[in-house]
Amino acid sequence: MQPELPRILTPQQARQERDYLHSQEKKLVFTNGCFDILHRGHTQYLAFARAQGDALVVGLNSDASVRRAKGPTRPVNAEQDRAFVLGSLRAVDFVVIFDEDEPRDLISQILPDVLVKGKDWAHYVSGRDIVEAHGGKVVLADMVEGKSTTATIERLRA
């Protein structure tokens, strides 16, 4: 028996999922990131995000977007591999890859009910205004101390 493949969607398909959830009086949660080398901090964060609603869509930075944000040696893992791993997690219902530096356009297309970001982004949550203008809310998640992809890469290089 073949395992079920993760649900990697287009923005339009993610909006359709949101509309379906609304017809069932359920809420869609959105978060985003690079998720380059998955670690405990990521999985705890994603579980927290999923607990804020009925389904979780993860906006995943494309390879080009990660390179612009993190430098020429990143990402370590290609976007399709990162999307597959993310989509395989119990907490993640859908993954949408986006190429922009910030997920504002994606958020405006999907219009999630809840936007989750880590508290390290409390000073600026991209798309906050869009979500709140449509009656949604922003939730900030605690971070797992000492867990980061950058720290993992630095340990490997040492």
LINFENFEN-V315207 format. One record per residue. N is the residue number from 1. RES is the residue in one small letter. SS is DSSP state (2 for helix, 1 for strand, 0 for the rest). Layout:
n=N res=RES ss=SS
n=N res=RES ss=SS
This chain:
n=1 res=m ss=0
n=2 res=q ss=0
n=3 res=p ss=0
n=4 res=e ss=0
n=5 res=l ss=0
n=6 res=p ss=0
n=7 res=r ss=0
n=8 res=i ss=1
n=9 res=l ss=0
n=10 res=t ss=0
n=11 res=p ss=2
n=12 res=q ss=2
n=13 res=q ss=2
n=14 res=a ss=2
n=15 res=r ss=2
n=16 res=q ss=2
n=17 res=e ss=2
n=18 res=r ss=2
n=19 res=d ss=2
n=20 res=y ss=2
n=21 res=l ss=2
n=22 res=h ss=2
n=23 res=s ss=2
n=24 res=q ss=0
n=25 res=e ss=0
n=26 res=k ss=0
n=27 res=k ss=0
n=28 res=l ss=1
n=29 res=v ss=1
n=30 res=f ss=1
n=31 res=t ss=1
n=32 res=n ss=1
n=33 res=g ss=1
n=34 res=c ss=0
n=35 res=f ss=0
n=36 res=d ss=0
n=37 res=i ss=0
n=38 res=l ss=0
n=39 res=h ss=0
n=40 res=r ss=2
n=41 res=g ss=2
n=42 res=h ss=2
n=43 res=t ss=2
n=44 res=q ss=2
n=45 res=y ss=2
n=46 res=l ss=2
n=47 res=a ss=2
n=48 res=f ss=2
n=49 res=a ss=2
n=50 res=r ss=2
n=51 res=a ss=0
n=52 res=q ss=0
n=53 res=g ss=0
n=54 res=d ss=0
n=55 res=a ss=1
n=56 res=l ss=1
n=57 res=v ss=1
n=58 res=v ss=1
n=59 res=g ss=1
n=60 res=l ss=1
n=61 res=n ss=1
n=62 res=s ss=0
n=63 res=d ss=2
n=64 res=a ss=2
n=65 res=s ss=2
n=66 res=v ss=2
n=67 res=r ss=2
n=68 res=r ss=2
n=69 res=a ss=2
n=70 res=k ss=2
n=71 res=g ss=0
n=72 res=p ss=0
n=73 res=t ss=0
n=74 res=r ss=0
n=75 res=p ss=0
n=76 res=v ss=0
n=77 res=n ss=0
n=78 res=a ss=0
n=79 res=e ss=2
n=80 res=q ss=2
n=81 res=d ss=2
n=82 res=r ss=2
n=83 res=a ss=2
n=84 res=f ss=2
n=85 res=v ss=2
n=86 res=l ss=2
n=87 res=g ss=2
n=88 res=s ss=2
n=89 res=l ss=0
n=90 res=r ss=0
n=91 res=a ss=0
n=92 res=v ss=0
n=93 res=d ss=0
n=94 res=f ss=1
n=95 res=v ss=1
n=96 res=v ss=1
n=97 res=i ss=1
n=98 res=f ss=1
n=99 res=d ss=0
n=100 res=e ss=0
n=101 res=d ss=0
n=102 res=e ss=0
n=103 res=p ss=0
n=104 res=r ss=2
n=105 res=d ss=2
n=106 res=l ss=2
n=107 res=i ss=2
n=108 res=s ss=2
n=109 res=q ss=2
n=110 res=i ss=2
n=111 res=l ss=0
n=112 res=p ss=0
n=113 res=d ss=0
n=114 res=v ss=1
n=115 res=l ss=1
n=116 res=v ss=1
n=117 res=k ss=1
n=118 res=g ss=1
n=119 res=k ss=2
n=120 res=d ss=2
n=121 res=w ss=2
n=122 res=a ss=0
n=123 res=h ss=0
n=124 res=y ss=0
n=125 res=v ss=0
n=126 res=s ss=0
n=127 res=g ss=0
n=128 res=r ss=2
n=129 res=d ss=2
n=130 res=i ss=2
n=131 res=v ss=2
n=132 res=e ss=2
n=133 res=a ss=2
n=134 res=h ss=0
n=135 res=g ss=0
n=136 res=g ss=0
n=137 res=k ss=1
n=138 res=v ss=1
n=139 res=v ss=1
n=140 res=l ss=1
n=141 res=a ss=1
n=142 res=d ss=0
n=143 res=m ss=0
n=144 res=v ss=0
n=145 res=e ss=0
n=146 res=g ss=0
n=147 res=k ss=0
n=148 res=s ss=0
n=149 res=t ss=2
n=150 res=t ss=2
n=151 res=a ss=2
n=152 res=t ss=2
n=153 res=i ss=2
n=154 res=e ss=2
n=155 res=r ss=2
n=156 res=l ss=2
n=157 res=r ss=2
n=158 res=a ss=0
